[in-house]
Amino acid sequence: MAPEEGQVYVVTGGCGFLGAHLVRMLVERSSNVSEIRVFDLHLDENLGTLSTDRLKVRLIRGDISSYEDVRSALAGSHLVIHAASLVDVWGRVPASKISTVNVTGTENVLRACEEEGIQYLVYTSSMEVVGPNIHGDPFFRGNEDTQYTVYHDQPYPLSKSKAEKMVLEANGRKLKNGKTLYTCALRPTGIYGEGHELMRQFYQQGLHTGRRVFRAIPAATEHGRVYVGNVAWMHVLAARQLQEKTSVLGGQVYFCYDDSPYKSYEDFNMEFLSACGFRMVGAHPLVPYFLLYLVALFNVLLQWLLHPFCTYAPMLNTYTLAVASTTFTVQTNKAERHFGYKPLFSWEESKRNTVGWVKSFEQKMKDR
């Protein structure tokens, strides 16, 4: 059954990195939607200017951890894309806060769907629900059915794993109005593209070292990355097809993928930073792994010692080192088979768009 016309979509976390791209994609490519509610704690007023004659973009300030805020935003809507999430693997925020946003927030969305009779929910999960695990076991060209030892000891992957499980288990649940809830989850690998805050941080760090990036991880270590525009497009398609093919998509999980090359994090980032005069130093890691691990372990210890007095959250810790050092690549066509997904942006377009964005904020720094 085709989705009805004049639908109201809610995008939680709609002003975040992925959320903002998702809202723009919905405006451009959702002919059956008449209103998009952008729910976020910190609003981007620019998104409000996207309204057209046929589609209204409505900004709603609210806290995902507040059930009343969530229910008020969702009331009268047809479908929710739950992209609100607190991402932290450095210890910048307390574990309790991560759980409140990612787990309690998801509970609030599910409860509001049940109370308000909202039938469709697309959840933005994460590859970290699976891994890489901290034992360093490679996940090489894996898919949604690949057997892999999942081991979580950090608040962020733990919270995303719990939230994804809740969403998938809610599929088929009866709602207060007698209808049925249908859910699915999308797992992006490392997202990149315009507005990626981590890329901005790598750029700023590189300025302090004379635009040199020192190789720390072997080039043979590969990671799957996916362009934010393609992740947004997959969400739009999943939202549409979840309504048409409830028995196919309901309760399913899908990795997000595109044609981006498999490379180490450092080599992949250099695809964009090299356009700004950055260069990689060293064909092989300049520091042995065991020394890197000792530094990461020292950072964890120092973070624990300083916790009562201040927030010490360096980018290198034992978890981030394990993730960066472990191959994790995805090769699947499940999303194409189930709901016709194909990347909207080629690797060349994705790279060009990202390089253009990196150059734009470099120009802003020069103009200061």
ABEGO torsion letter per residue (X at the ends): XBBBBGBBBBBBGAABAAAAAAAAAAAAABAABABBBBBBABBBAAAAAABBAABBBBBBBBBAABAAAAAAAABGBABBBBABBBBBAAGABBAAAAAAAAAAAAAAAAAAAAAAGBABBBBBBBAAAAOBBAAGBBBBGBBAABBBBBBBABAAAAAAAAAAAAAAAABGBBBAAGBBBBBBBBBBBBBBEBGBAAAAAAAAAAAAAGGBBBBABBAABBBBBBBAAAAAAAAAAAAAAAAABAAAABGBBBBBBBABBBBBAAAAAAAAAAAAGBBBBEABBABBAAAAAAAAAAAAAAAAAAAAABBBBBABBAAAAAAAABBBBBBBAAAAAAAGBBBABBAAAAAAAAAAAAAAAAAAAAAX
